[in-house]
Amino acid sequence: MIDRVRLALPKGRNLEVALAAFRAAGIGGFAELAGAGRSLRTVLPEEGLEILSLKDWDIPLYVEHGVADFGVVGSDVLGELDGDLLIPARLRDGQARFSLIGRRATLPGPGEQVRLATKYPATARRMLAGRAWGAEIVKLSGSVELAPVLELAELALDIVQTGRTLAENHLVEIEIVAPVVACLVTNRASFQRHRARINDWVDRLEAVEAVL
């Protein structure tokens, strides 16, 4: 009998990235998920898998507490949370980037103080630690691009993938701060218990060049 594991997959932009990588590597019967509709739990008995459908920001908590053995979550989310998760693999496709954006293609000068809008205050604080200029961080939950457009903040730190939204709002990408990738994560207990399974997954992903 196959030892069943729980895999938490995101509902957001990283879902298709994860599914495409797993399918290419021949991992799991993920074709069945296409017919699962809005189900929060899908059991794939022949694969020894139970899939949990969760919001990106909830996945680290489920994995850290052992409710899910593994998960796929963006590095943007991991950078905002305090947790002790292992990252066996980072997926190649679907890469994006953290960027500073604004209405003009210039950064503040040394000693200058500005407002910086973002959904990612911890990431912003790390970025600001190495700058000659400072910023008051304005935390938003969405529509970060509007902050510089409507002059709530001079700059914004946000995820950029294609740059289309910036162009449509007459904004410019001033500086790339860090890459953003989908990560396969696990807690330490699950990694020890299912070491053979996770090593097999990583080997398969590497074989089809699906990981960085």
N, C-alpha and C positions, 0 to 999 in steps of 0.2 A: 504493500500500500504506500502511495506517495505521501510524504509528509507535507501537509498543506501549509502554505504560507500566505500571508496577507500582503498585498501590494496596493498602496495608496496612490492613485493617479489624480492629477489636477483637472479641474473643470475648465481652466482657462487656456491661455495661448500655448502652454507646454504639452497639452494632451496629445495633439497630433504628432508633435515632435517625438514624444515617448513611444506612441504606438507605431510610428513608422520605423523607429530604431529597433524595437522588439520584433516586429514582423520581419524586417530585413535579416535579423539575426536568428530567426526561427524559434523565438522564445514565446511560449504560450499560445493559446488559441484565441488571439485577440480579435479575430474576425467576428467572433460571437458578440463582441461589445457593440458592434454596429446596430444590432437589433435589440440592445438592452434598454433603449429609450432613456428615460430619466431615472433608471434604477440606481439606488445608492450603493447596492451590493450585487456583485455578479460572481457566481461560483463557476469555475472551470474545473470540474472534478478530474478529468483526464490529465490535466496539467498540474494538479495539486495546487491550484491558485484560487484565491478569493480576492476580487478586485473591489476596492473601496473608492467611490467617487467623491472627492473632497475639494473644498476650496484650497487654493495654493497656500494661503496663510495658515491653514489648519493642519496641513500635512506634517510639518516638523513636530508638532505636539503629539499627534497620534503615533508617530514613529518613535519619538523619545520615550513615551510611556509604554511602548511595546504593544499597543493596540494593533498597529500595523508593523509588520516586520521590515518592510522596505517601502520606499516612496520615491516619487519623482517630483522635484520642486526646484524653482528657479534660484539661482545664486543671489538674486536681488533680495528674496525673502530671507534666505539663510543669513545674509549680512545684517539683517535687522534684529535677529533673535539671539538670545543667549541660550545655547544648547550644546549638547555633547553628542553630535552625530558624526558618523563616519561617512565619507564620500568615496565609494569604490570606483565611480566613473562619472565623467562629465560628457554629455552628449554633444556631438559636433553640430548637428543641424539646429536651426532656429535661433542662432546666436543673435544677440542684440548688444546694446552698449548703454552704460550710464553716460550721459553727456550733460555738460552745462549749456543751457540755451538762453537766448535773450533776443532783444530786438536789434542789437548791434553786435558785430563780431569782435568785440573787445572785452577784456576782463578788467576788473577794478585795479587801480594802481596801488602800490605799497601804502599801507596804513589806511586805505579807504574802507569804509563800512557800508554794507548794502544789505538788502533783504533778499533771502534765498528761499524760494518756494519748493517744496518737495514732499513726496509720500515716504521718503526714506531718510529720516533725520539722523539715524546712527551712521549711515553711509556718508551723509553730508558732513557730519562732525569729523569723521576720519579724514575726509577730503580736505576740510578747512584747516586741519591741524598742521598741514605742511604749506600753507599759503601765507603770503606777505600781507594779504588783505583779510578782512573779517566779514562776518555776515550774521545777521539775525535770522534764524531758521524759522520759516513759516510752514507749519505742517498742514498739508492738505490731504484729503482722502481720494481726490480725483480731479480731472480736468486741470492738471498742473500747468499746462501750456497757457491757460488763460491768465495766469498770474502776471507774467510780464506783459502780455497783450493789454490788460486792463490796469497795469501799473500798481498791482498789489505788491509786486516784488520786481527788483531789477533783473534778477536771474532766476532760473529754475534748474533743478537737477532732476532729470527724468530719464526713463528708458526710451531709447530711439532705435527703431529697427529699419524702416525704409526712409524716414525723413519726410514723408508725404504730409503728415499733419503739421509739421513745422512750416513747410512751404505754403500750405493753405492758409496759415495764420501769420505769414510774413515774419517768421522767426528764423533765427540762424543757429546752427550747431557750432558753438564757440570752441568747445574742447571735449574730447573723449576722455572720460575719467577712468572707466574700468569696463571690462567685458561682462556680459550677462549671459549665462548658459543654464540649461536644464541639467540638474544633478540627480544621480541615483544615490539615495541616502539610506542608511540603516543605523540602528542603535547597536551598541557593543554586544549585548546579549544575543540579539538575533543574528549578528554576524558570526558569532562563535557557533551558535546552534545550526545555522544554515550555511556554513562556510563553503561547503562543496557546491551548493546551489548558486550562491552569488559568484563564486569564482568561475563557474561554468557560464553564467550570464555574461560576465565581463569578457571572458575569452571569446564568446560568440560575437559580442558587440565589437571587439577589437578586430576580429576576423573580417567583418564587413565594413571596417573603418567608420563605425558609427560613433566612436568616442574620440576625445581629444588626447 
